[in-house]
Amino acid sequence: MTVNNINPCTGKNILSILRYAIIGVIVLYPVIVINSWKANELFFYLLILLSIIAIFTEKFYKNRSFFLFLKKYWPLFFSFVFVFLSELITQIFKNGLNLKLYDVPIRFLFFPVLLFGVSSLSSKDIKYVQFGLIFAAIVNMIWFCFLTDFGESRNNDLFQNIKFIPYSDIALLIGFLSFALMGVDWKGNKMLAFMKFMAFLCGLSVAFLSHTRGAWIAIPFLCFICCWLFFKMGIIKIKMLSIATLFFFALCGVLVFYSSALDRVQQVQSEIQLYSENSNKGTSIGLRFEMYKASVLIATENILIGVGGDHYKNEINKLIENERVSKDIAGFHHMHNELLHHLLVKGIFGVFSILVIYIMPVIYCIRLSSDEFSSKSMAYAGIVFGVAFFIFGLTETFFVRKTLVNCYIVFYSIFIAFLIKIKSEANEVEKC
């Protein structure tokens, strides 16, 4: 059967159903991304399925080729392959065959599929994700306050498998993404702009209430990126809003850092001093230093391909038996630093793969952005996302958690798909 023999109504109905299904997934995904790991997994695989269907429907009804799409953006897609390749190399030389260890890296291979699927939507359709982000920021704050009694409890078990610190990190990031998207539909929609600003405040509230120092480190950098965006856009109202945001941030600093947050800062100084004096290595900072030390000691002997995901705990136990590191780090499942963990497990190849997936999506967000307000805002949201993951990765290990790997892939497929569509739609207008 050829395309010409297909009932136009049937094709239109199929494309319409697929369109609404993908819109529904990308709008709801920010809401469930850290609040339900089962829903996170379900939506991730559902989006893969819908994107695979889109590969065939786009070819069948619109003559849009997935393989030409791969060819056009191959450097971006190949950067996501490196994570899988680093695991493959390590397994060949260290682990043998352990299919369980492929669960996380193989997810990165689906990025081009998801990007193609989301880019089957129009830019107007993809814009709906901003409503999901706003709702997600509010839900995250309410749920965080409910589970932790407004930050009084730091029980990891309350947050299923994502844990306390990553939850507060991603909650903060979702607030900043809403803020960065201020330029999307800015004109004539003051209520939407107000809702985005409130979502931003919700994200900040979670970060302050959680006392998560990694999130606090990220705040000034992400604020700077957002404010730089607003000044680049050249709108007086947005400039004033950015100034107001900086003022609000400064005020929060004055109010919060002279109370409970000041205690957290002083605690860092105290724990560093205790560690340097060898009097207590079991503090939060001390344990991290010991994990970093263990990573470096093991990695220097296995610098090229690491020790492998099956063997790094055995290597750490050897260091503990020789009293080279504290026995208190034996129970940890990762090294609380993205780059050091991958250096330990996968060597230089692992570190390179992580750096590439940090850098390449940001480069493409910059390359694909245009002077149009919505495009520039979405591009900066992509930059905020990448910078935040990098900073969070200095004190946590995100890419060993399936939920956060899903998050990284899905959000970048949304940001970059929007930029691709804006550019292609602009080219179509010029042709007309």
N, C-alpha and C positions, 0 to 999 in steps of 0.2 A: 504494500500500500504506500503510495506517495503522499507527500504533504498536501498536494492539490486535491486528493481524493478524500481527505479528512473533513468531516463535518465541522465548519467553523465554530459552531456553538459548543461542540464537544471540546475542542481545543481551548476555547475561551474559558469554559467551566473548569477544566483541569488546571490551567494557569492561575485562575482566580483562587481556587481552593489551595493550591500550593503557596500562592502569595500570602494569603491570610494566615496559613499555618506557620510560615517562616516569620511573619510579623509578630504573631503571638509568642513564638519562642524567644525572639530577641528582646521583646518588651518585658516578658515575665522573668527571663533568666537573671537579670540583676537582682531581682527580689529574692530569689531562692539560692543564689550562688553560695552564700555563706550560712544560710539559715537551715538548709536541708541538704546533706551530702547525697542522699538518695535521689532527691529531685534534681540536683545538680547533674548527677550521672545520667538520669533519664532524659533531661533536656539536651545534654551534650550529644547523646546517641541519637536522639530524635532529630536534632539539627543536622547530624551527619546523614541520616536517612533521607531527610527532605532535600539536602544538598545533592545527594546522589541522584535522586529523582529529577532535580533541577538540571543536572548535567544532560539528561536525556531529553527533557521537555524543551530546554533552551535550544538544543540541536535540532530537534524535531519540528518545533513551531517557529523558531526565530533564526535558525541557521547560525547559532552562536556556538563556536567550538571550544570545548574545555581544553583541548590540546594546544590550540593557539593561545589560549589564556595562560597556560603553563609556560609556553615559550616566551610570552611577552614579559612576564614577571618572574622568570626563573631564578634570578639572584635572590629574591625575597624567599621563594619557596625552598631553595636549596639551603638557605640558612637554617630553616627548621629541620632539615634532614640531618644536620650535624649532630644533634642530640642523639638521634637513633644510631648514627654511625659510631659515635664515641662509645655507646653501650655495646654495639656489635664488636668493635675492636677489642674492648676489655674482655668480653665474654670469650672471644676466640683464644686469647692468650692467658686468661686468668681463671674464668669461672666455668669453662666448658659450656654446656647448654642449660640455661635456667630461664625458662619462658616467663616466669613470674616477674623477672627483672625488666622484661620488655614492656610491661603494662603501661608504665609512664612514658618512656621515650617514643613508643609507637603512636601515641596520641598526637605528637607533633606532626606526623606525616599526614594527618587529616586537615591540616591548615589550608592548603590550596582548595580542597573540596569545600570546606566551609566558606572560604572567601568567595568562591564561584557561586555557591548557593545564595549567600546574602546579597551578592552583587546582581543577582537576577531581579532583585527589587529595584524600584526607583529610589532616587535620593529622598523624595518626599516620604516614601514608606519607611526608609531606614531612620528618618528623623524621629519616628515614634519611640525610639529607644530612650529618648530623653525623659519621657514620662515614666518609663520603667525605673530609670535612675533616681528620679525624684521620689517616687513611691518607696523604692528600696532604701534610700537614705533614712526616711522616716521610720520604716519598719525596723531597720537595723538598730536605730537609737532606742525605740520602744522595747524591742526584744532584749537588747543589751541591758537596759535599765531593769527590766523585769527579772532577768536571770541572775544579775550580779548585785541586786539591791543598790542600784545607782553607783556601781563600781566598788562596793565594799568587799565583794567576794571575787577572787581570781581563780575559781575552780575550773580547771581545764575540762573536766568531765561534763560540764554543763553545755559545752559547745560541740558535742559529738566528736567527729574526727578532725575538725579544722583547728581546734584549740583556741585558747584565749587571745594570745598575741596576734596570730594571723587574722582572727575575726575583727579585732579593733583596727588593724592595719587596713584591711579591705573596706571596712565601714568608712574609715577616713577617706580612702581613695575614691569611693563612690560619691561622697560629698564633693570632693574636688572635681570629679568628672562632670557633675552637674553644674558646678561653677564655671568650668572651662567651656561648657557648651552654652554659655550665656549669649553668645553671638548668633546661635541658631534661632531663627524666628524672633530676633530681638525687636524689630520694628513693629510697633502697634500692638504689642502683647506684653504689657507691663505685669500682668498677673502671672504669666509664665516665668518672667524674669524673677519676680518676687519668690515664686515657688522654688526656683533653682537656688536662689540665695539661702532660703530656709533649709533646703537639702544640704547645702554646704555647711551651715551652722550645725545641723544634725551630725554630720560627719566629724566636725571639730569636737562636738560635745562627747562623742564616743571616745575619741582620742584622749581628751583631757580626763574624762572619768576613769578610763582604763589604766591611766598612769603608765602607758606603754612608751618607753623612752625611744624605741626605734621609730615609732610614729611621730613623736615630737621632733626628732631629727629631720624628718621629711617635710614637716609643715612649712618652714621658711623657704625651702627650695621650691615646693609646689606653689606657694603663694607668689613667689617671684615670677614663675612661669606664667601663671594666670594673669597677673597684673601686667606683665610684659605684653601678653596677648591683647589686653584691653587697650593699652596705649598704642599698640600697632594698628588697631582697628580704627582709631582716630575719632571715636564718638565721645562727645563731651560727657554724656550721661554715664557711659561705661567708665570713662576716666574717673569721674567723681565716685562711682561705685567702687572702683579699685582702690582709690584713696581711702574710702570709708572702710573697705575690707582690711587694709593695712592698719588703720586706726583701731579697728575691732580686734585684730590680731595682737596689736601692742597692748590694748586694754586687757585682753585675756591673759597676756603674759604677766602684766602687773598684778592682776587679781589672783591668778592661779599659782604663779611661781613663788609668790610670797606666802603660800599656805602649804597645801599637801605636795605640790609639785616641787617646791623648794626642798622638801624632805627627800624626795627621790633623787634630786641632783646631789644633795649632800651625801646621800647613801652611796652614790657612785664613787665619790671621793674617798669615803670611808672604806669601801670594799676594795678599791685599788690599793689603798695604803695597807690594809690587812694582807692582801695578796703579796705585795712587795716585801712585807716583813715575814712571809711564810707562816703567819699565825692563824690564818683561816682561808682555805681555798674552796670552801663549800658555799660561798655566797653566789649570788646570781652572776656578778661580774667575774668572780674567781673561777667558777665552773666554765664560763665561756673562754677565759684565758687558757684554762687547762685543755679544753677541746681544741682550741686553735693551736696550742703547742703540740698536742698529739697529732693533729693533721699535718703539721709541718714536718715533724720527726718521721712520720711514716712515709709521707709523700717524697721526701728527699731521697729515699731508697727505692722509690717506685715512681719516678718523676714522669715517665713517658705515658704509661697507660694506667697508672694507679694500681690498687690492690684488688679492685673488684667489689661489687656489692655484697657478695657472699663472704668475703674474707676480712673486711675492714674491722669488724668487731673483734675478731680473733687477734688482729694486730694491736688493737687498743688494749686488750686484756694482757698481752705480753708486756706492754709498757707499764701497765698497772702492777704486774707481778715483779717487774724490775724496779718498781717505785720511782719511775721517771715521771709519771703523772698521777693525779689524785684518783683514788678508787671510786670517788663519787660520780665520775662521768661514765661509769660502766653501763648505766641504765638508759642512756640517751640513744635515740635512734638516728640522730643526725648531728652535725657539728655546729649548728646555729650560725652558719655563715655559708652562703650559697657557693661562693667561689672556692673556699677552702674544702668544703664537703666534696665538691666535684673533683678538686685536685687530689684529694685522698682516694676517692673511689675510682676515678677514671683518668687521673693524671692530667698532663698538659692538654690532651685532646678534649677532656671533659671541660676544663676551664675555657678553652677556645669556643666550644659549642655553646656555653652559657653566654659568653661575651657577644657572640654573633647574634643570638636571639634577643639580647638586650638592644643591640645597636641597629640591626637591619630594619626592623619595623619602624623605629624612630626616623631613620633615613628616608624610608618610603613615605612616611607621613609628611615629612618636609618636602620631598620631591613632588608629591602628588597634590599638594595644597595649592590653592589659587587665591586671588585677592577677594573673592566672594566671602562674605562674613561667615556663612555656614561652613564653608570649606575650611577657612582658617581656624575656626573654633574647633571643628572636629580634628583637624591636624594637631592642634595644641593639646586636645584631650588625649590623643595618642602619645604625644611627648610626655605629658603628665603621667600617663599610665606606665610607660617604660621607665622613667626616672624613679617613680615611686617603687616599682618592683626592685630596681637596683638598690635603692636605699634600704628598703625593708630586708633585702637579702644580705645586708651587712651584719644583721643581728639574728636572722632567721634563715631557714632553708625552705623555700617555697616550692621548688621544682621536684620535691620528693613526694608532694601531696597531690593526688589525682584531682581533687576539687579545684586546687589553685592552678594546676596546669590547664584544666578545662577552662577556667576563668581567663587565663592569659590568651589562649587560642581563640575563644569565642569573642572576646572584646576586641582583639586586634582584627578579626575578620569583619567586625561591624565598622570599626573606624576606617580601615583601608577600603572596604567596599563602598562606603559613602563617598570617599574621595575619588575613587575610580568612576563612580556614577556621575558625580558632579562634573568631572572633566569630560566624560563621554557625552553627557547631555548638552554641555556647552558647545562641544564640537558639532553636534547635530543641529543646534540652533544656528550656528555659523554657516553650515552647509545650506540651510533653508534660506 
